[in-house]
């Protein structure tokens, strides 16, 4: 069986078009700080009329293959996680086959995995399992998470975002799965769903979804702790992992979640909670599970107590989710990308625990163990290829009015046929794919922005503006 | 690593409501034999207004767990393959979690896999890989294929159907995967797709889809032969497998497909083609690939030459696809179920090659090796649990007018909210789940027809009419 299977390489793409949350707050007539402090968000990327989940995934897959110099023939499995449906039958994976067909490689297993924001995690597990299975043929697996999160006008709108992430899977990886330390919680709930098929917007019960998220978090953490204790013969606490990465619909929920784990450690009498903290948690020890999810005082005390650990173990993961917004399936992995970007030189030997949540609901907490790796599959290679700072710096801020205009246009375009886009790709970095046309048979056509080779060096996408 | 991983148990459910193809032919004013001989279909099942992909999958999963006496806590992974979208975010898997939650089991990995009719195969491979991976926890995997295939009025309408199949996965199985003998063909085509999000009906280019199917078949067969020859050191031909099972949109395509494989063997100079056959194929040996797909004479000659092998190696797999229709993701596995139903006592030691196709397109040809197995996981247990003959015999034939009426009603119901169904479950077998209501928030509610325990014996669903 292949050993040390995990993540060899990653790349991320997010649209350069974005809107500042502070500006959106003012435009929406929301109270000051509602989006920036209340939600904890800084900025939000969105697809303009020339981008969608297919174009973003074409962009990020092409980029990953080129930058790590992977021959497309070396991919044996390709899995996509997405909840942005542009066709109810034809998978996004089949669009990506264009990249591989032209190299003569059509023998690539895998399709799309779907359940809200969890599809990327399902795709990732499927790819890792394939490499460990008897059907593995020695080639790489490739996972793509791609989503455009948009909401109807109203309180959920600032929790949008958009991105695509590509993740290369194989043995002897710098980012390995500790696959025995894993707990899932799956249940039938209607917290966020998309039953209105003609509309791109979901039906959301924000309060219920937050409770479902926290309940799933508790349940997954219990399972993970139980399995860890069974295998390692000692209790697990927050001190046993160096970083915690959360699916991030908005940053405030990540703060609450980590604090909730500390409360779990208190209830479990685990070593991460000192005597002072125990005293402060004590008044809440008699709350029922349901009560504890609603108790604002507990929330406040937990967050206060968790603050130092949050700053050390979570804060480095929050950059992209705060700057780009909710990327649905890509959200958790954008948080993980943020950690690598911020801390790569200190990550060797570290354990990172990730929590993936998809409404409906499906959730898994799982563990990764990191090492530096070897070129071209090393943490520092990943950092230089992803080039996060440059991508963030070269974005184009839209005023809220123009963002709303784009949303209105996209409401008409969603599920429509027989239109051409402006074909204006001038805001997109070189090498970016974009939508040019949807014909009378709903067939979608894409073009690629030429790569300015004179301006393109060593792993960095130079976007020329 | 777990050994001999494969299928331990199966069950199938299809709606008891059906329409005879001969009657439909007459009703549609089609020429006599167009559906029965032209398409090769006998009868077509369809969901009445109280059934859908969720109710069918609830029915079949409950039935499998009960009949094989599987404790729901013993399921560690649950994967659904479907292309029938009733929600663009919430997976069908989360609906099925209701069965497991009430037993206290929420730690079940897996979501929905989607690409047209191929999603079930993707789900199956994912489950098998999980059992062979380091993340396997010793429990069973469960795969569910569930679809309702409906078409707008016109030539494609008789190619509908509906069913759900549940497949239990684990080690030491009577139906094992020969996972090294596997070839896939994935490409970007628009042969059949569902871009009109508000409609349940697909956009279909029937002629293109047939060519894409046959091209994928050729490509998969080439890959499989190449891999077999590399590992076994000898050429593969149709004689090296005992049965061939095809995804079956309509039976005629299955006939064409098997004949096409014989033509492949001729081109490859393989042992299944004797001198007489070689002579007859010879005039077509200079055709280009593209020409060969369109050549009606070649089609005719191939089918004639393949007839004896077809009768022996394919015909036993065609019962349910001809009687129930296209079941999309369940179609291939209903054909496999037909084989077990028809030949179970002769299957030990036999090799069965399956071809899965999903438009868009994704396709895999793979190989299974069968043994009798041990109670409760034996081929004869599977036959008695599935009880195919009884299920077929106790159906309710609708006149075409009433079938068309149901289709019209369902056009309005698809994607709609705020309605109650007739709640008339009298035509459904005891133990069948059915839809009662979709509320103003699009939430779906189901009930279960009581099981008449006095009338229920040894693995058979007695449906009391």
HADDOCK unambig.tbl for C-alpha pairs under 7 A between the chains (distance, minus, plus):
assign (segid A and resid 83 and name CA) (segid B and resid 88 and name CA) 6.81 0.50 0.50
assign (segid A and resid 83 and name CA) (segid B and resid 89 and name CA) 5.58 0.50 0.50
assign (segid A and resid 85 and name CA) (segid B and resid 88 and name CA) 6.43 0.50 0.50
assign (segid A and resid 86 and name CA) (segid B and resid 195 and name CA) 6.50 0.50 0.50
assign (segid A and resid 87 and name CA) (segid B and resid 193 and name CA) 6.89 0.50 0.50
assign (segid A and resid 87 and name CA) (segid B and resid 194 and name CA) 5.31 0.50 0.50
assign (segid A and resid 87 and name CA) (segid B and resid 195 and name CA) 4.52 0.50 0.50
assign (segid A and resid 88 and name CA) (segid B and resid 83 and name CA) 6.80 0.50 0.50
assign (segid A and resid 88 and name CA) (segid B and resid 85 and name CA) 6.43 0.50 0.50
assign (segid A and resid 88 and name CA) (segid B and resid 194 and name CA) 5.05 0.50 0.50
assign (segid A and resid 88 and name CA) (segid B and resid 195 and name CA) 6.45 0.50 0.50
assign (segid A and resid 88 and name CA) (segid B and resid 197 and name CA) 6.92 0.50 0.50
assign (segid A and resid 89 and name CA) (segid B and resid 83 and name CA) 5.58 0.50 0.50
assign (segid A and resid 89 and name CA) (segid B and resid 115 and name CA) 5.44 0.50 0.50
assign (segid A and resid 89 and name CA) (segid B and resid 116 and name CA) 4.69 0.50 0.50
assign (segid A and resid 89 and name CA) (segid B and resid 193 and name CA) 5.34 0.50 0.50
assign (segid A and resid 89 and name CA) (segid B and resid 194 and name CA) 5.33 0.50 0.50
assign (segid A and resid 90 and name CA) (segid B and resid 115 and name CA) 5.42 0.50 0.50
assign (segid A and resid 90 and name CA) (segid B and resid 116 and name CA) 6.14 0.50 0.50
assign (segid A and resid 90 and name CA) (segid B and resid 193 and name CA) 5.53 0.50 0.50
assign (segid A and resid 90 and name CA) (segid B and resid 359 and name CA) 6.90 0.50 0.50
assign (segid A and resid 90 and name CA) (segid B and resid 360 and name CA) 5.00 0.50 0.50
assign (segid A and resid 91 and name CA) (segid B and resid 114 and name CA) 6.60 0.50 0.50
assign (segid A and resid 91 and name CA) (segid B and resid 115 and name CA) 5.03 0.50 0.50
assign (segid A and resid 94 and name CA) (segid B and resid 186 and name CA) 6.75 0.50 0.50
assign (segid A and resid 94 and name CA) (segid B and resid 187 and name CA) 5.63 0.50 0.50
assign (segid A and resid 94 and name CA) (segid B and resid 188 and name CA) 4.87 0.50 0.50
assign (segid A and resid 94 and name CA) (segid B and resid 360 and name CA) 6.18 0.50 0.50
assign (segid A and resid 94 and name CA) (segid B and resid 361 and name CA) 6.22 0.50 0.50
assign (segid A and resid 95 and name CA) (segid B and resid 188 and name CA) 5.35 0.50 0.50
assign (segid A and resid 97 and name CA) (segid B and resid 186 and name CA) 6.68 0.50 0.50
assign (segid A and resid 97 and name CA) (segid B and resid 187 and name CA) 5.30 0.50 0.50
assign (segid A and resid 97 and name CA) (segid B and resid 188 and name CA) 5.87 0.50 0.50
assign (segid A and resid 98 and name CA) (segid B and resid 187 and name CA) 6.85 0.50 0.50
assign (segid A and resid 98 and name CA) (segid B and resid 188 and name CA) 6.06 0.50 0.50
assign (segid A and resid 101 and name CA) (segid B and resid 187 and name CA) 6.74 0.50 0.50
assign (segid A and resid 106 and name CA) (segid B and resid 185 and name CA) 4.97 0.50 0.50
assign (segid A and resid 106 and name CA) (segid B and resid 186 and name CA) 5.05 0.50 0.50
assign (segid A and resid 106 and name CA) (segid B and resid 187 and name CA) 6.46 0.50 0.50
assign (segid A and resid 107 and name CA) (segid B and resid 183 and name CA) 6.49 0.50 0.50
assign (segid A and resid 107 and name CA) (segid B and resid 184 and name CA) 4.58 0.50 0.50
assign (segid A and resid 107 and name CA) (segid B and resid 185 and name CA) 4.99 0.50 0.50
assign (segid A and resid 107 and name CA) (segid B and resid 186 and name CA) 6.42 0.50 0.50
assign (segid A and resid 108 and name CA) (segid B and resid 184 and name CA) 6.24 0.50 0.50
assign (segid A and resid 108 and name CA) (segid B and resid 185 and name CA) 6.91 0.50 0.50
assign (segid A and resid 108 and name CA) (segid B and resid 186 and name CA) 6.45 0.50 0.50
assign (segid A and resid 109 and name CA) (segid B and resid 184 and name CA) 6.42 0.50 0.50
assign (segid A and resid 110 and name CA) (segid B and resid 122 and name CA) 6.34 0.50 0.50
assign (segid A and resid 111 and name CA) (segid B and resid 113 and name CA) 6.67 0.50 0.50
assign (segid A and resid 111 and name CA) (segid B and resid 114 and name CA) 6.29 0.50 0.50
assign (segid A and resid 111 and name CA) (segid B and resid 115 and name CA) 6.21 0.50 0.50
assign (segid A and resid 111 and name CA) (segid B and resid 122 and name CA) 6.76 0.50 0.50
assign (segid A and resid 112 and name CA) (segid B and resid 113 and name CA) 5.73 0.50 0.50
assign (segid A and resid 112 and name CA) (segid B and resid 114 and name CA) 5.33 0.50 0.50
assign (segid A and resid 112 and name CA) (segid B and resid 115 and name CA) 6.78 0.50 0.50
assign (segid A and resid 113 and name CA) (segid B and resid 111 and name CA) 6.67 0.50 0.50
assign (segid A and resid 113 and name CA) (segid B and resid 112 and name CA) 5.72 0.50 0.50
assign (segid A and resid 113 and name CA) (segid B and resid 113 and name CA) 4.69 0.50 0.50
assign (segid A and resid 113 and name CA) (segid B and resid 114 and name CA) 6.34 0.50 0.50
assign (segid A and resid 114 and name CA) (segid B and resid 91 and name CA) 6.61 0.50 0.50
assign (segid A and resid 114 and name CA) (segid B and resid 111 and name CA) 6.28 0.50 0.50
assign (segid A and resid 114 and name CA) (segid B and resid 112 and name CA) 5.34 0.50 0.50
assign (segid A and resid 114 and name CA) (segid B and resid 113 and name CA) 6.35 0.50 0.50
assign (segid A and resid 115 and name CA) (segid B and resid 89 and name CA) 5.42 0.50 0.50
assign (segid A and resid 115 and name CA) (segid B and resid 90 and name CA) 5.42 0.50 0.50
assign (segid A and resid 115 and name CA) (segid B and resid 91 and name CA) 5.02 0.50 0.50
assign (segid A and resid 115 and name CA) (segid B and resid 111 and name CA) 6.19 0.50 0.50
assign (segid A and resid 115 and name CA) (segid B and resid 112 and name CA) 6.77 0.50 0.50
assign (segid A and resid 116 and name CA) (segid B and resid 89 and name CA) 4.67 0.50 0.50
assign (segid A and resid 116 and name CA) (segid B and resid 90 and name CA) 6.12 0.50 0.50
assign (segid A and resid 122 and name CA) (segid B and resid 110 and name CA) 6.35 0.50 0.50
assign (segid A and resid 122 and name CA) (segid B and resid 111 and name CA) 6.76 0.50 0.50
assign (segid A and resid 126 and name CA) (segid B and resid 126 and name CA) 5.89 0.50 0.50
assign (segid A and resid 129 and name CA) (segid B and resid 129 and name CA) 5.48 0.50 0.50
assign (segid A and resid 129 and name CA) (segid B and resid 130 and name CA) 5.53 0.50 0.50
assign (segid A and resid 129 and name CA) (segid B and resid 133 and name CA) 5.15 0.50 0.50
assign (segid A and resid 130 and name CA) (segid B and resid 129 and name CA) 5.53 0.50 0.50
assign (segid A and resid 132 and name CA) (segid B and resid 132 and name CA) 6.99 0.50 0.50
assign (segid A and resid 132 and name CA) (segid B and resid 133 and name CA) 5.09 0.50 0.50
assign (segid A and resid 133 and name CA) (segid B and resid 129 and name CA) 5.15 0.50 0.50
assign (segid A and resid 133 and name CA) (segid B and resid 132 and name CA) 5.10 0.50 0.50
assign (segid A and resid 133 and name CA) (segid B and resid 133 and name CA) 5.56 0.50 0.50
assign (segid A and resid 134 and name CA) (segid B and resid 179 and name CA) 6.34 0.50 0.50
assign (segid A and resid 135 and name CA) (segid B and resid 179 and name CA) 4.85 0.50 0.50
assign (segid A and resid 135 and name CA) (segid B and resid 180 and name CA) 5.69 0.50 0.50
assign (segid A and resid 179 and name CA) (segid B and resid 134 and name CA) 6.35 0.50 0.50
assign (segid A and resid 179 and name CA) (segid B and resid 135 and name CA) 4.86 0.50 0.50
assign (segid A and resid 180 and name CA) (segid B and resid 135 and name CA) 5.70 0.50 0.50
assign (segid A and resid 183 and name CA) (segid B and resid 107 and name CA) 6.50 0.50 0.50
assign (segid A and resid 184 and name CA) (segid B and resid 107 and name CA) 4.60 0.50 0.50
assign (segid A and resid 184 and name CA) (segid B and resid 108 and name CA) 6.25 0.50 0.50
assign (segid A and resid 184 and name CA) (segid B and resid 109 and name CA) 6.43 0.50 0.50
assign (segid A and resid 185 and name CA) (segid B and resid 106 and name CA) 4.97 0.50 0.50
assign (segid A and resid 185 and name CA) (segid B and resid 107 and name CA) 4.99 0.50 0.50
assign (segid A and resid 185 and name CA) (segid B and resid 108 and name CA) 6.92 0.50 0.50
assign (segid A and resid 186 and name CA) (segid B and resid 94 and name CA) 6.75 0.50 0.50
assign (segid A and resid 186 and name CA) (segid B and resid 97 and name CA) 6.70 0.50 0.50
assign (segid A and resid 186 and name CA) (segid B and resid 106 and name CA) 5.05 0.50 0.50
assign (segid A and resid 186 and name CA) (segid B and resid 107 and name CA) 6.42 0.50 0.50
assign (segid A and resid 186 and name CA) (segid B and resid 108 and name CA) 6.46 0.50 0.50
assign (segid A and resid 187 and name CA) (segid B and resid 94 and name CA) 5.64 0.50 0.50
assign (segid A and resid 187 and name CA) (segid B and resid 97 and name CA) 5.32 0.50 0.50
assign (segid A and resid 187 and name CA) (segid B and resid 98 and name CA) 6.86 0.50 0.50
assign (segid A and resid 187 and name CA) (segid B and resid 101 and name CA) 6.75 0.50 0.50
assign (segid A and resid 187 and name CA) (segid B and resid 106 and name CA) 6.45 0.50 0.50
assign (segid A and resid 188 and name CA) (segid B and resid 94 and name CA) 4.87 0.50 0.50
assign (segid A and resid 188 and name CA) (segid B and resid 95 and name CA) 5.36 0.50 0.50
assign (segid A and resid 188 and name CA) (segid B and resid 97 and name CA) 5.87 0.50 0.50
assign (segid A and resid 188 and name CA) (segid B and resid 98 and name CA) 6.05 0.50 0.50
assign (segid A and resid 193 and name CA) (segid B and resid 87 and name CA) 6.89 0.50 0.50
assign (segid A and resid 193 and name CA) (segid B and resid 89 and name CA) 5.35 0.50 0.50
assign (segid A and resid 193 and name CA) (segid B and resid 90 and name CA) 5.51 0.50 0.50
assign (segid A and resid 194 and name CA) (segid B and resid 87 and name CA) 5.32 0.50 0.50
assign (segid A and resid 194 and name CA) (segid B and resid 88 and name CA) 5.05 0.50 0.50
assign (segid A and resid 194 and name CA) (segid B and resid 89 and name CA) 5.35 0.50 0.50
assign (segid A and resid 195 and name CA) (segid B and resid 86 and name CA) 6.47 0.50 0.50
assign (segid A and resid 195 and name CA) (segid B and resid 87 and name CA) 4.52 0.50 0.50
assign (segid A and resid 195 and name CA) (segid B and resid 88 and name CA) 6.44 0.50 0.50
assign (segid A and resid 195 and name CA) (segid B and resid 415 and name CA) 6.49 0.50 0.50
assign (segid A and resid 195 and name CA) (segid B and resid 442 and name CA) 6.38 0.50 0.50
assign (segid A and resid 196 and name CA) (segid B and resid 415 and name CA) 6.06 0.50 0.50
assign (segid A and resid 197 and name CA) (segid B and resid 88 and name CA) 6.92 0.50 0.50
assign (segid A and resid 197 and name CA) (segid B and resid 197 and name CA) 5.64 0.50 0.50
assign (segid A and resid 197 and name CA) (segid B and resid 198 and name CA) 5.43 0.50 0.50
assign (segid A and resid 197 and name CA) (segid B and resid 415 and name CA) 6.01 0.50 0.50
assign (segid A and resid 198 and name CA) (segid B and resid 197 and name CA) 5.44 0.50 0.50
assign (segid A and resid 198 and name CA) (segid B and resid 198 and name CA) 4.81 0.50 0.50
assign (segid A and resid 359 and name CA) (segid B and resid 90 and name CA) 6.90 0.50 0.50
assign (segid A and resid 360 and name CA) (segid B and resid 90 and name CA) 5.03 0.50 0.50
assign (segid A and resid 360 and name CA) (segid B and resid 94 and name CA) 6.20 0.50 0.50
assign (segid A and resid 361 and name CA) (segid B and resid 94 and name CA) 6.23 0.50 0.50
assign (segid A and resid 415 and name CA) (segid B and resid 195 and name CA) 6.51 0.50 0.50
assign (segid A and resid 415 and name CA) (segid B and resid 196 and name CA) 6.07 0.50 0.50
assign (segid A and resid 415 and name CA) (segid B and resid 197 and name CA) 6.00 0.50 0.50
assign (segid A and resid 442 and name CA) (segid B and resid 195 and name CA) 6.40 0.50 0.50
